[in-house]
Structures are given as C-alpha cells and as structure tokens.
Amino acid sequence: MSDQQEIYAAFPNVPQAPPDSIFQLTARYVADKHPNKINLGVGAYRTDEGKPWVLPTVKKASRQLEENPDIDHEYLPITGLPQFTKAAQGLIFGKQNKAVDEGRVISVQTLSGTGANHLAALFFAKFYEFPTDKKEIYISNPTWANHNAIISNVGVTPVSYRYYNKETIALDFDGYLEDLQKAPERSVILVHGCAHNPTGVDPTAEQWDKILDVFLQKKHYAFFDSAYQGFATGDLDRDAGSMRKFAEKRVPMLVCQSFAKNAGLYNERVGALHVVAADIKEAERVKSQLSVLQRSEISNPPAYGAHIVSMILTNPELFESWKNDITTMSGRIIEMRDALFDLLNDKLKTPPPPGRKDWGHIKEQIGMFSFTGLNPDQTKKLVEEHSVYLTGNGRISMAGLNTHNVETFAKAVDEVVRSTSGTVPGSAL
C-alpha cells in the first residue's frame, strides 16, 4: 500500500451547523476579562455569590446512598428504576388521582426533560392518528428552543400558536384561545406546566380553566412539559395544578418531567415521561411500545440520579428538607425580581419598554426566566458595552442576578434604555 494513498472524505457535503446560541453566549462570557461581567443567559440556579449550588438535601441523600450496601451498578430495567418512576408520578399527579389509582398512568424514566420530550415526540410520530395528513405538534410562540429541534428530528412539524404579546409583555390570551379553537380537532398541543420558558409568563388559574374547556371541546391532546415544578412558586402542589386539573377532567395527556432544576441535578439527567391512557389495556400497549423505543435508543437509563431523587421523594425527612431547598431557590429569585423592579422603577426611574407604564412585568412573571422587553439593539449594547450577557430577545435568567450585581445590571439597563430613547442617562436620579 502506498504511503501516498488518497484519503476520501466520507461526508463532503455536510454543512457546518450554527453554534447553540446559549452555549455560545456562555463561551463569550467565560472569555470576557471584564471584572464585573454578568451572565444572565444560563438556565441554572446560582447562589447569591453567583456559584452553582448542590442542594443540602442532595448531599444528604448522596451520603446515604454511598453507605447503602444493597446499591450496585447493575442495569436498570428498560423503563427505569421502579421506585423512582412511581414516586415521580406521585409528585406530578398528587397522592389521590383517579388516573393513577386506576392504573392508567404509564411512567418511564428518561434522560431528563429533554429525553422525555424526545421519547414523547417519537411515540407520537409512530403511533398517533393525527387529524390531518400532516404530522404536526403545536408549540407556543416563543418556546424553549429545543422543542423545535426535538419535534423536527422525529419527522413531525412544529407549528406555532400565539402565546406571548410583545406589545404588552404579557400573555396573548385571546390569541392563544383563538389558535386552540382554529386547530383541527385532536391536535397535539405542547403546553408548559408552569414557569413558561423563556417568557416567565403563565396563565392565571381562571385562564387555565378556559384553556381546559377548549381542550375538552376540541378533543386536543395535552403534551405537558414540566421542567420547573416547585421552582416557580416554591409550592410543588401549586405548580402541578394545571396538569392535575387536566388529568382530573380526563383530557388525553402526557407529562415530560425534569429534576434538573428543582433538584439541582443538571448533569445527572434525571427525568420521566408520564402518559395518561384511556384504560388499563391501552396503558399496557403504550408501555410496551415505549419500552421498545427506549431499548433502541438508550437501552437502560442511568441509575445514580434516579436513586437520589427516589430517596428524596420517598423519605419524609429528606422530602421536607428538599421542600426547604426549593423554597430557598424560588425565594431568592423572587427577591431578585423585587430588587430589580425597585431599582428600575423607583430608584432609577428607567423609561419602561413600549406598551408598559412601568416595569411591573418583572414581578408579574414567574420562575427562572424573565422577558425584560429589551430589544435586540439594547441587548447588543448590554453585551458589548457593559459585559452583561443575555439573549437577543431580552430574556434573562433571574438566577444570574444577586445582591452583588443587581444594581450594576439595573444601571446598565438604565443607561442603554436612555441612550436608545434619546433621554440622558441618570437624569432621573
């Protein structure tokens, strides 16, 4: 064989994919040498010192797990650790739920919420009788960016429904209901269970009731994504209210569940997919096919994180400790919302975004993220002139703010807003 043998490229026409915007933003932040740089792009909880937080309850459970002589590294069942899926199911649907009691809920351990979304979308692609020749799943505009990729990659088309009103920085409730009404009967509608990502805008309890009525009327399928249970209000039961209400009214539904945020187990990829079937026979068939799909893709889910969450959910002492951890996280985020509002609205008197009389939307929104109302030009200035890193649509992670940087951020916003609106920075002080 000649040393000069020609090497042929196997994939000469593969295009270069664009970088993920969030990870690219984080990379720019890391490379920035500014001493007071602020990262508001990452969707992970940070302490008041700006550091990652391992929940004290997770540390306790980890120590107990290490000391348990019965824990080994054998494969889990294809559908996951049974005690984990049962406990996770109870967390979503509550202690007294008819669907659970009747054995109509199928639960499968997944690779966090992303894996749950993928498995659900793949199951729809293969088995759901869509109302038209087109395979479509409706998603909110905007939504978590990965929803589009996950749905598209299984051969289903994502279709947007109205959700967020840029003019009012609030829920476009009329548009939302109208699009649900216009969708063909039995359409699959992806709905955020709470703490909508990326807007932080959730329906009220009364609005959820009206949304539920349309689902019942149109026989729509509710594809719930629940990534922030407990993280929104600090109350696990309250944050599961919409999903429990839909299950109670027997709306066809599934829930994609993640423990990345509320347990701080980001890299352990702990999640579950819960499908509510019409009866036990359907439940058995659905579970059998989910097992086949899971087997072909990951074979068996990872055990460590599932053991940790299972211990937390089934041990009363650990569960109470975890609820305190959740209160700590959600409470700090609420405090940052209050602080940012006070600085922009009362101290700096920063001109609010168009369509708003004040910065009240900062406090009206809920959960980790907030749509500030800042436009792309303003966000670009924040990044380039102030080393404040946020996405171009004005979304910020409230967890990235703390008592040490919130005033710096507010002053940067004030300066940018005034410079783009023609007023003098600091003139209101």
Secondary structure, DSSP 8 states (H G I E B T S, - for coil): --TT-----S-TT-------HHHHHHHHHHH---TT-EE----S---TTS-----HHHHHHHHHHHT-TT-------TT--HHHHHHHHHHHH-SS-HHHHTT-EEEEEEEHHHHHHHHHHHHHHHH---SSSS-EEEEEES--HHHHHHHHHTT-EEEEEE-EETTTTEE-HHHHHHHHHHS-TT-EEEEESSS-TTT-----HHHHHHHHHHHHHHT-EEEEEES-TTTTTS-HHHHTHHHHHHHHTT--EEEEEE-TTTT--GGGTEEEEEEE-SSHHHHHHHHHHHHHHHHHHTSS--SHHHHHHHHHHH-HHHHHHHHHHHHHHHHHHHHHHHHHHIIIIIIS-----TT-SSSTHHHHS-SSEEE----HHHHHHHHHHH-EE--TT-EEEGGG--TTTHHHHHHHHHHHHHHHHTS-TTTT-
